[in-house]
Amino acid sequence: MKGALRLLYPPQCVSCGAPVAGGGDDPGQLCPDCFPDTRFITGAACGRCGVPLPDDGTGADDPTLTCDDCLTMARPWQAGRAAMVYSGTGRKLVLALKHGDRPDLAPALAAWLARAAAPLVRPGTIVAPVPLHLRRLLKRRYNQAALISGRVARTHGAAHLPGLLVRRRHTPGQDHRGVGDRFANIAGALAVNPRHAAALAGRPVLLIDDVMASGATMAAATEALLAAGSGPVSVAVLARAVKDD
């Protein structure tokens, strides 16, 4: 059956749709043109926020590596990972999922994030997305973070609570804001859904979102979880914004 489907629907690049070689079981295949333009974070990276760091080949798996921002800025979460840098093909795919009405991209992007987030999943982990406000959800029709987090949870056999967090108020977009404005914009906007408070008690949480820039949204979500009595919180994002980009 799979062979027949590959004849009818040959594997395509997840980014541009060009034909790609190999089997069709991997939803995240990239063509030779798009792959070099996708900066996967596989070497040395900050163990707190996932940003790539200069790599001499000795620190790729060192969770104690910390970037300058995380040394100077309080991070309420325990550890963080990112699948790729928010530039090139990675940025194109994230924006297509988020604003381009392309929920079909979720399986491929979730597979990449599930691999990156694997070290953060422990027994009893709850996987949850950063929520959208109802106004934005009605406009977009889906929460891109929830599409990703559900698949990450299934990959690792973890519990998925897409409604664990709620938005108390609508917040303007974070784009084109300074770091201080980003934190002020999101302050107090996120809270734990009372229906899930009992299930949360003492359990580790893996927060999922599409992009991290300053970390303001993840910080607000983490603070809400910890205030509600969660265990340690880790974060994982599809793409990490990097200053050089």
C-alpha positions as CSV (number, residue, x, y, z in Angstrom):
1,M,0.0,0.0,0.0
2,K,2.8,2.4,0.9
3,G,4.6,1.7,-2.4
4,A,1.4,2.4,-4.3
5,L,0.9,5.7,-2.5
6,R,4.5,6.7,-3.2
7,L,3.8,6.2,-6.9
8,L,0.7,8.3,-6.8
9,Y,2.1,10.9,-4.4
10,P,5.9,11.0,-4.7
11,P,7.8,12.5,-1.7
12,Q,8.0,16.3,-1.8
13,C,10.1,18.9,-0.1
14,V,8.2,20.2,2.9
15,S,9.2,23.8,2.1
16,C,9.0,24.2,-1.7
17,G,7.2,21.1,-2.9
18,A,10.1,19.9,-5.2
19,P,10.5,16.2,-5.6
20,V,12.9,14.6,-3.1
21,A,14.6,11.2,-3.1
22,G,14.0,8.4,-0.6
23,G,11.0,7.0,1.1
24,G,7.9,8.9,2.1
25,D,7.7,7.9,5.7
26,D,9.6,11.0,6.9
27,P,7.2,14.0,6.8
28,G,10.1,16.5,7.1
29,Q,12.2,15.9,4.0
30,L,13.9,18.9,2.4
31,C,15.2,19.3,-1.1
32,P,18.9,20.0,-1.9
33,D,18.1,23.7,-2.3
34,C,16.1,24.2,0.9
35,F,18.2,22.0,3.2
36,P,21.3,24.2,3.2
37,D,19.1,27.2,4.0
38,T,17.7,25.5,7.1
39,R,19.8,26.1,10.2
40,F,19.0,23.1,12.4
41,I,20.5,23.5,15.9
42,T,22.5,20.3,16.4
43,G,25.8,21.5,17.9
44,A,26.6,23.4,21.0
45,A,23.6,25.4,22.3
46,C,22.5,27.2,25.4
47,G,20.9,24.8,27.8
48,R,18.4,27.4,29.0
49,C,17.0,28.9,25.8
50,G,18.4,26.7,22.9
51,V,20.2,29.5,21.0
52,P,23.2,28.1,19.1
53,L,26.7,28.8,20.5
54,P,30.2,28.7,19.1
55,D,31.1,25.0,18.8
56,D,34.5,23.5,19.2
57,G,33.1,20.0,19.0
58,T,33.3,19.3,22.7
59,G,30.0,20.9,24.0
60,A,27.3,19.6,21.8
61,D,25.6,17.6,24.5
62,D,26.5,19.9,27.5
63,P,23.3,21.1,29.2
64,T,25.3,23.5,31.3
65,L,26.3,25.8,28.4
66,T,24.7,29.2,28.9
67,C,24.4,32.1,26.5
68,D,25.1,35.8,27.5
69,D,21.4,36.6,27.6
70,C,20.6,33.8,30.0
71,L,23.5,34.8,32.2
72,T,22.1,38.3,32.6
73,M,18.4,37.7,32.3
74,A,16.3,35.7,34.8
75,R,14.8,32.6,33.2
76,P,12.1,31.0,35.4
77,W,12.2,27.8,33.5
78,Q,14.8,25.1,34.0
79,A,16.0,24.1,30.5
80,G,15.2,24.9,26.9
81,R,15.7,23.6,23.4
82,A,15.0,24.8,19.8
83,A,14.9,22.8,16.6
84,M,16.3,25.5,14.3
85,V,17.2,29.1,13.9
86,Y,14.5,31.6,12.9
87,S,16.0,32.4,9.5
88,G,16.0,31.2,5.9
89,T,13.8,28.2,5.3
90,G,13.1,27.8,9.0
91,R,11.5,31.2,9.2
92,K,9.6,30.6,6.0
93,L,8.1,27.4,7.3
94,V,7.2,28.8,10.7
95,L,5.5,31.9,9.2
96,A,3.6,29.6,6.7
97,L,2.3,27.5,9.6
98,K,1.5,30.5,11.8
99,H,0.0,33.0,9.3
100,G,-0.2,31.2,6.0
101,D,-3.0,28.8,6.8
102,R,-0.7,25.8,6.5
103,P,-1.6,23.4,9.3
104,D,-0.4,20.6,7.0
105,L,3.1,21.6,7.9
106,A,2.6,20.6,11.6
107,P,3.7,16.9,11.2
108,A,7.0,17.8,9.7
109,L,7.8,20.6,12.1
110,A,6.7,18.6,15.1
111,A,9.0,15.7,14.1
112,W,11.9,18.1,14.1
113,L,10.9,19.6,17.5
114,A,10.3,16.2,19.1
115,R,13.9,15.2,18.3
116,A,15.2,18.5,19.8
117,A,13.0,18.3,22.9
118,A,13.7,14.6,23.7
119,P,16.2,15.4,26.6
120,L,13.5,17.5,28.3
121,V,10.9,14.8,28.6
122,R,10.9,12.9,31.9
123,P,8.4,10.6,33.5
124,G,5.1,12.3,34.3
125,T,5.8,15.3,32.0
126,I,2.8,17.3,30.8
127,V,3.2,18.8,27.4
128,A,1.3,22.0,26.8
129,P,1.3,24.8,24.2
130,V,1.4,28.5,24.7
131,P,-2.3,29.5,24.3
132,L,-3.8,32.0,21.9
133,H,-6.5,34.5,22.9
134,L,-9.9,33.6,21.7
135,R,-10.0,36.6,19.4
136,R,-6.8,35.5,17.6
137,L,-7.9,31.8,17.6
138,L,-11.1,32.7,15.8
139,K,-9.2,34.7,13.2
140,R,-6.5,32.0,12.7
141,R,-8.8,29.0,13.3
142,Y,-6.1,26.9,15.0
143,N,-3.3,27.4,17.5
144,Q,-0.1,26.4,15.7
145,A,1.7,25.7,19.0
146,A,-1.1,23.2,20.0
147,L,-0.8,21.4,16.6
148,I,2.9,20.9,17.3
149,S,2.6,20.1,21.0
150,G,0.1,17.3,20.5
151,R,2.5,15.5,18.1
152,V,5.5,16.1,20.4
153,A,3.5,14.5,23.3
154,R,2.5,11.5,21.2
155,T,6.0,10.9,20.1
156,H,7.3,10.7,23.6
157,G,4.3,9.1,25.2
158,A,3.6,12.1,27.4
159,A,0.3,13.6,28.5
160,H,-0.9,16.5,26.4
161,L,-3.0,19.3,27.9
162,P,-3.7,21.8,25.2
163,G,-6.0,23.8,27.5
164,L,-3.6,23.9,30.5
165,L,-2.9,27.7,30.1
166,V,-5.4,30.4,29.1
167,R,-5.0,34.0,28.0
168,R,-6.7,36.4,30.4
169,R,-6.6,39.3,27.9
170,H,-5.8,40.0,24.3
171,T,-2.2,41.3,23.8
172,P,-0.9,43.1,20.7
173,G,1.8,41.2,18.7
174,Q,5.3,41.1,20.1
175,D,7.0,41.9,16.8
176,H,9.0,45.1,16.5
177,R,9.0,45.6,20.3
178,G,12.0,46.1,22.5
179,V,12.8,43.5,25.2
180,G,11.3,45.6,28.0
181,D,8.1,46.3,26.0
182,R,7.7,42.6,25.3
183,F,7.8,41.7,29.0
184,A,5.4,44.5,29.8
185,N,3.0,43.5,27.0
186,I,2.6,39.9,28.2
187,A,2.7,40.6,32.0
188,G,-0.2,39.0,33.7
189,A,-1.8,37.8,30.5
190,L,-1.4,34.1,31.0
191,A,-2.9,31.9,33.7
192,V,-3.4,28.2,34.5
193,N,-6.9,27.0,33.6
194,P,-8.6,26.1,37.0
195,R,-10.0,22.9,35.5
196,H,-6.4,21.5,35.2
197,A,-4.9,22.9,38.4
198,A,-5.3,19.6,40.3
199,A,-3.6,17.6,37.5
200,L,-0.7,20.0,37.4
201,A,0.4,19.7,41.0
202,G,4.0,18.9,41.3
203,R,4.3,17.5,37.7
204,P,7.1,18.6,35.3
205,V,5.8,20.6,32.3
206,L,7.2,21.0,28.8
207,L,6.0,24.3,27.2
208,I,5.8,24.4,23.4
209,D,5.7,27.4,21.2
210,D,6.6,28.3,17.6
211,V,9.3,31.0,18.1
212,M,11.3,32.4,21.0
213,A,12.9,35.9,20.7
214,S,13.3,37.6,24.1
215,G,11.7,34.8,26.0
216,A,9.0,37.1,27.5
217,T,6.0,34.9,26.6
218,M,7.7,31.7,27.9
219,A,8.7,33.5,31.1
220,A,5.1,34.6,31.7
221,A,3.8,31.1,31.0
222,T,6.4,29.5,33.3
223,E,5.6,31.9,36.1
224,A,1.9,31.1,35.8
225,L,2.6,27.4,36.0
226,L,5.0,27.6,39.0
227,A,2.5,29.9,40.8
228,A,-0.2,27.2,40.3
229,G,2.1,24.5,41.9
230,S,3.7,22.8,38.9
231,G,7.0,21.0,39.0
232,P,10.0,22.2,37.0
233,V,9.2,23.8,33.7
234,S,11.2,23.3,30.5
235,V,10.6,25.0,27.1
236,A,10.9,23.9,23.5
237,V,10.4,26.0,20.4
238,L,10.5,25.3,16.7
239,A,12.7,28.3,16.0
240,R,15.0,30.5,18.1
241,A,15.6,34.0,17.0
242,V,19.3,34.9,16.9
243,K,20.6,38.4,17.0
244,D,22.9,38.0,14.0
245,D,19.9,37.1,11.9
